Amino acid sequence: MSINIGNEGSILTIYKDEKGRYKTYIKGTETQEDGEVKDIFMSKKVQFKKGVEIKNRSKIEVIKGWISCYRIQTDELTEE
């Protein structure tokens, strides 16, 4: 699955956890076996150049952004 996150420009909220790691949440769609299209939300790790620090819940604009991802069953995930 691939997602276009800013053909012209998109505003993303960046979250910073207590360990200083950044992530954002992206909404996508997934077609079920019965043909129904379902909304899904993904958490994506975000990295910045060395020395760049931003506050929790900062908003950034992404211009011409694109990501590729794959589906992992949620019961297989751990915090580690």
C-alpha positions in Angstrom: 0.0 0.0 0.0 1.3 3.5 -0.8 -0.1 6.8 0.3 0.3 10.2 -1.2 0.6 12.6 1.8 1.0 15.9 0.0 0.7 16.3 -3.7 0.4 20.0 -3.3 0.9 20.3 0.5 -0.5 18.6 3.6 -0.4 19.6 7.2 0.7 16.8 9.6 0.7 16.9 13.4 4.0 15.5 14.8 3.8 13.9 18.3 6.9 13.6 20.5 6.9 10.9 23.2 8.7 11.0 26.6 11.8 9.3 25.1 12.1 12.0 22.4 10.9 9.9 19.5 8.6 11.5 16.9 5.6 9.9 15.1 2.5 10.9 13.2 -0.8 9.3 12.4 -1.9 8.9 8.8 -5.4 7.9 7.6 -5.6 5.5 4.7 -8.2 3.1 3.2 -8.1 -0.6 2.8 -10.4 -2.8 0.6 -11.8 -5.7 2.5 -12.4 -9.2 1.0 -16.1 -8.4 0.6 -15.3 -5.3 -1.4 -16.1 -2.8 1.4 -13.6 0.1 1.7 -12.6 0.7 5.3 -10.7 3.6 6.9 -7.5 2.6 8.7 -5.2 4.7 10.8 -1.4 4.1 10.8 1.3 5.3 13.2 4.5 6.2 11.3 7.9 7.0 12.8 9.2 10.4 11.8 12.8 11.4 11.7 14.4 14.8 11.2 18.0 15.9 10.4 20.5 15.8 13.3 20.0 18.7 15.6 16.4 19.4 14.7 14.1 19.5 17.7 10.4 20.2 17.6 7.7 20.4 20.3 5.0 17.8 20.9 2.0 18.3 18.6 3.8 20.6 16.2 2.2 21.0 12.8 4.4 20.7 9.7 3.7 21.1 6.0 4.7 18.2 3.8 5.1 19.1 0.1 5.1 16.3 -2.4 5.3 13.6 0.2 4.8 9.9 -0.5 5.2 6.8 1.7 5.0 3.1 1.3 3.9 0.7 4.0 2.7 -2.8 4.7 0.1 -4.3 6.9 1.0 -6.0 10.2 -1.6 -7.9 12.3 -2.0 -5.8 15.4 -2.0 -8.8 17.8 1.6 -9.4 16.7 2.8 -5.9 17.8 4.6 -5.1 21.0 5.8 -1.9 22.5 9.4 -3.0 21.9 
